[in-house]
Amino acid sequence: MASIKDVAAEAGVSVATVSRVLNDHPSVSAEARARVLAAVQSLGYRPNAVARSLRTDQTHTLGLVISDVMNPYFTELARSVEEEARALGYSVIIGNADERPELQDHHVRNLLDRRIDGLLVSPTDGGSPLMLDAVRAGTPMVFVDRWIPGLDVPVVRADGRTAVQDLVAHLHGLGHRRLAIIAGPAATTTGRERVEAFREALAAYGLELPDAYIGQGDFQAESGRRVTEGFLDLPEPPEVVFAADNLMALGALDAVRARGLRIPDDIALAAFDDIRWFVHTDPPITAVAQPTGELGRAAVRALVDRIEGRPGQSVTLPARLVVRRSCGANPTSVQRSTS
């Protein structure tokens, strides 16, 4: 019985190219696709996933551990990961960490026990001995969105620093001077990075970020509601609340409405992580948008490169500011906006 290696040799291409053709991936040239299909027909090749796994010690399965499946950002990320993996001949098993380090490690351990070929992780914190052991053992791994500093693992992420600078410039131009942030967990790279970017952007305009205007959240809606209530109780509440993710922005919106206040008349609201339902709130919410689909696809390609013996590369893509009406602007008048 012909193997995929036989098909690759007959067609004069790599095994990876044969896999892409068989899974209808668009990246293969028409000429290479024709040679592969001719070889498949000539050799009578029939893929057999079980036999392939036994023969090569590969399962053609990837593991994906995401931080919170209820977060629309990670839901979209998981979808793009699954689509790209399928196109490259891999299936995906997903584990939801629910922003809990112990649950993250539970999923990582189970996925490794299932003999996955490689692992994509968005870490809930920076101190998992299990992932350190997996890296030392040679498990192909890629971090997506978040990462653990000090580990030699490719990172696929968005750089939101310029977009946060654009946001602060936009808010300053509208006359806002008291800006507060609902921060993500300090144990995560994204939690720390977004606060640092916000502080630096404020400093460029001579504005400070006092401790009272930094609320500690956990990337979930309830913390956004709680922190915003605290902001509103201050003797001098902020003029703007910037939530460091979309779920905390939803909690902030609930807190403002519960007080009978109006956005943006009484307080402005902006978010990191644009999601589709932000255009349906009243008013629509200004947000920093990450290229989520591109991140998921790039992460899969980097991981497959590592699995197939090629050096997986880190990828950093730019985020962008999407201006809507939640901070008081007419978005059609702002250069970087979409509605």
C-alpha positions in Angstrom: 0.0 0.0 0.0 1.4 3.4 -1.0 2.3 5.9 1.8 2.2 9.7 1.8 6.0 9.6 1.5 5.6 7.5 -1.7 3.2 10.2 -3.0 5.6 13.0 -2.2 8.5 11.1 -3.9 6.4 10.4 -7.0 5.3 14.1 -7.2 8.7 15.5 -6.3 7.4 17.6 -3.4 7.5 17.5 0.4 5.3 15.4 2.6 3.9 18.7 4.0 2.9 19.8 0.4 1.0 16.5 -0.1 -0.8 17.0 3.2 -1.8 20.5 2.1 -3.1 19.3 -1.2 -5.1 16.5 0.4 -6.7 19.0 2.8 -7.4 21.6 0.1 -5.1 24.3 1.5 -5.0 27.3 -0.8 -1.2 27.9 -0.4 -0.2 25.2 -2.8 0.6 26.2 -6.4 -1.6 24.8 -9.2 1.3 23.0 -10.7 2.3 21.3 -7.5 -1.3 20.4 -6.8 -1.6 18.8 -10.2 1.5 16.7 -9.6 0.3 15.5 -6.2 -3.1 14.6 -7.4 -1.6 12.7 -10.4 0.7 10.8 -8.0 -2.2 10.0 -5.7 -4.2 8.5 -8.6 -1.2 6.7 -10.1 -0.2 5.0 -6.8 -3.8 4.4 -5.5 -3.0 6.2 -2.3 -5.7 6.2 0.4 -5.1 8.1 3.6 -5.4 6.1 6.8 -5.2 8.2 9.9 -4.8 5.2 12.4 -2.1 3.5 10.3 -0.3 6.8 9.8 -0.2 7.4 13.5 1.2 3.9 14.3 3.8 4.2 11.5 5.1 7.7 12.2 4.4 8.0 16.0 2.3 11.1 15.1 -1.4 11.6 15.7 -1.8 14.7 13.5 -3.5 16.3 16.5 -2.8 19.6 18.0 -3.7 20.7 21.5 -5.0 24.2 22.2 -5.4 25.6 25.7 -7.2 28.9 25.8 -7.6 31.2 28.7 -11.4 31.5 28.7 -13.8 30.0 26.1 -16.5 32.5 27.2 -14.4 35.4 26.0 -15.4 36.1 22.4 -11.8 36.9 21.6 -10.6 33.4 22.5 -13.6 31.9 20.8 -12.7 33.5 17.5 -9.0 32.6 18.1 -10.0 29.0 18.6 -12.1 29.0 15.4 -9.2 30.3 13.3 -6.8 27.8 14.9 -9.1 24.9 14.1 -9.7 26.0 10.5 -6.0 26.4 9.7 -5.1 23.2 11.4 -7.7 21.3 9.4 -6.4 22.8 6.2 -2.9 21.6 7.1 -4.1 18.1 7.9 -4.3 18.3 11.7 -7.2 18.1 14.1 -7.5 20.1 17.3 -8.4 19.3 20.9 -9.4 22.3 22.9 -9.1 22.8 26.7 -10.6 25.8 28.5 -8.5 27.1 31.4 -11.2 29.5 32.6 -8.3 31.9 33.7 -7.3 29.3 36.3 -3.6 28.1 36.3 -4.5 24.7 37.9 -7.1 24.0 35.2 -4.7 25.1 32.5 -2.1 22.5 33.8 -4.8 19.9 34.0 -5.6 20.4 30.3 -1.9 20.5 29.3 -1.3 17.2 31.2 -4.2 15.5 29.5 -3.3 16.7 26.1 0.3 15.4 26.5 -1.1 12.1 27.6 -3.1 11.9 24.4 0.1 12.1 22.4 -0.7 15.3 20.6 2.0 16.4 18.1 2.2 19.9 19.4 0.7 22.4 21.8 -0.7 25.9 21.5 -1.2 27.7 24.8 -2.4 31.1 26.0 -0.9 31.0 29.5 -3.0 32.1 32.5 0.2 32.9 34.4 3.9 32.8 34.1 4.8 30.1 36.6 3.8 26.7 35.2 6.5 24.0 36.0 4.5 21.6 33.8 5.0 23.7 30.7 8.6 24.2 31.5 9.0 20.5 31.8 7.2 20.0 28.5 9.5 22.5 26.7 12.6 20.8 28.2 11.2 17.4 27.0 11.1 18.7 23.4 7.3 19.1 23.0 6.7 21.4 20.1 4.9 24.4 21.6 3.8 27.9 20.6 2.4 30.6 22.8 -0.4 32.6 21.4 -1.6 36.0 22.7 0.2 35.6 26.0 3.6 34.0 26.8 5.9 32.9 29.6 9.0 35.0 29.7 12.3 33.1 29.7 11.1 30.0 27.8 12.5 29.3 24.3 9.1 29.1 22.7 7.8 31.0 19.7 5.2 33.7 20.5 2.4 34.8 18.2 0.9 38.0 19.5 -0.5 41.4 18.7 1.4 44.6 19.7 -1.2 47.0 21.0 1.2 49.7 22.1 0.7 52.0 19.1 -3.1 51.5 19.2 -3.1 52.4 22.9 -1.2 55.5 22.0 -3.7 56.3 19.3 -6.5 55.8 21.9 -5.0 58.2 24.4 -4.4 60.8 21.7 -8.0 60.4 20.6 -9.2 60.8 24.2 -6.9 63.8 24.8 -8.2 65.4 21.7 -11.7 65.1 23.0 -10.7 67.0 26.1 -10.5 64.1 28.6 -7.8 64.4 31.2 -8.8 61.9 34.0 -8.3 58.5 32.5 -8.5 55.2 34.4 -7.8 51.6 33.5 -9.3 48.3 34.5 -6.1 46.1 34.4 -5.8 42.4 33.7 -4.0 40.1 36.1 -0.5 41.1 36.8 0.6 37.5 36.5 -0.1 37.6 32.7 2.1 39.3 30.2 -0.9 41.0 28.6 -2.2 42.3 31.9 1.2 44.0 32.6 1.8 45.2 29.1 -1.5 47.0 28.6 -1.1 49.0 31.8 2.5 49.9 30.9 1.4 51.0 27.4 -1.4 53.1 28.9 0.8 54.8 31.4 3.4 55.6 28.8 0.8 57.0 26.4 -0.6 59.2 29.2 3.0 60.5 30.1 3.4 61.7 26.5 0.7 64.2 27.2 2.0 65.1 30.7 -0.8 63.1 32.4 -0.3 60.7 35.3 -2.0 57.4 36.1 -2.6 57.6 39.9 -3.1 54.4 41.8 -6.7 55.3 42.4 -7.2 55.1 38.7 -5.8 51.6 38.3 -8.3 48.9 39.2 -7.2 45.3 39.4 -9.4 43.0 37.3 -9.1 39.4 36.1 -10.2 39.6 32.4 -13.8 38.6 33.4 -17.0 40.7 33.5 -17.6 40.7 37.2 -14.3 42.3 38.0 -15.0 45.0 35.4 -18.3 45.8 37.2 -16.6 45.8 40.6 -13.7 48.0 39.6 -15.9 50.5 37.8 -18.2 50.9 40.8 -15.1 51.8 42.8 -14.1 54.4 40.2 -17.6 55.9 40.4 -17.4 56.1 44.2 -14.2 58.2 44.1 -14.4 61.9 45.2 -13.2 62.7 41.7 -14.3 59.9 39.4 -12.4 59.4 36.1 -13.8 60.9 32.9 -12.8 57.7 30.9 -12.6 54.0 31.9 -10.4 51.9 29.7 -11.0 48.2 30.2 -8.1 46.0 29.3 -10.3 43.3 27.7 -13.8 43.0 26.3 -15.4 41.1 29.2 -14.3 43.7 31.7 -15.7 46.4 29.4 -19.0 44.6 29.5 -18.9 44.6 33.3 -18.0 48.3 33.3 -21.0 49.1 31.0 -23.3 47.3 33.5 -21.9 49.3 36.4 -22.4 52.6 34.6 -26.0 51.8 33.6 -26.8 50.5 37.1 -26.0 54.0 38.4 -28.3 55.6 35.9 -25.4 57.2 34.1 -25.0 57.7 30.4 -22.1 56.9 28.1 -20.4 59.1 26.9 -22.3 62.0 28.5 -21.4 61.1 32.1 -18.4 58.9 31.6 -16.6 57.5 28.5 -15.7 53.9 28.0 -13.1 52.2 25.8 -11.9 48.6 25.6 -9.0 46.4 24.5 -10.1 43.6 22.2 -12.7 44.6 19.8 -15.5 42.1 19.3 -18.5 42.0 17.0 -21.2 42.9 19.5 -19.5 46.2 20.4 -21.2 47.8 17.4 -24.6 46.8 18.8 -24.2 48.5 22.2 -25.7 51.9 22.7 -23.5 53.7 22.1 -21.1 51.5 20.1 -17.8 51.0 22.0 -14.4 52.4 21.0 -11.9 49.6 21.1 -8.4 48.4 20.3 -8.8 45.6 17.7 -6.4 42.7 17.4 -6.1 40.7 14.2 -7.5 37.6 15.9 -8.0 35.4 12.9 -4.5 36.1 11.6 -3.0 35.4 15.0 -4.7 32.0 15.1 -3.6 31.0 11.7 0.0 32.2 12.2 0.2 30.3 15.5 -0.8 27.0 13.8 1.7 27.5 11.0 4.5 28.2 13.5 3.6 25.1 15.5 3.4 22.9 12.4 6.8 24.2 11.3 8.2 23.0 14.7 6.4 19.6 14.4 7.8 19.0 10.9 11.4 20.0 11.8 11.5 23.6 10.6 12.3 26.5 13.0 9.0 28.0 14.2 9.2 31.8 14.1 7.6 34.3 16.6 5.1 36.6 14.9 4.0 40.1 16.1 1.1 41.7 14.3 -0.1 45.3 14.9 -3.4 46.1 16.7 -5.4 49.1 15.6 -7.8 51.6 17.1 -11.4 51.4 16.2 -13.2 54.7 17.1 -16.9 54.6 17.8 -19.2 56.9 19.9 -18.5 55.7 23.5 -15.9 58.4 24.1 -17.9 61.2 22.6 -16.6 61.4 19.1 -18.2 61.3 15.7 -16.3 58.4 14.2 -16.6 59.6 10.7 -14.4 62.5 11.6 -11.5 60.3 13.0 -8.9 59.0 10.6 -8.3 55.6 12.3 -12.0 54.8 12.8 -14.4 52.2 11.5 -18.0 51.7 12.6 
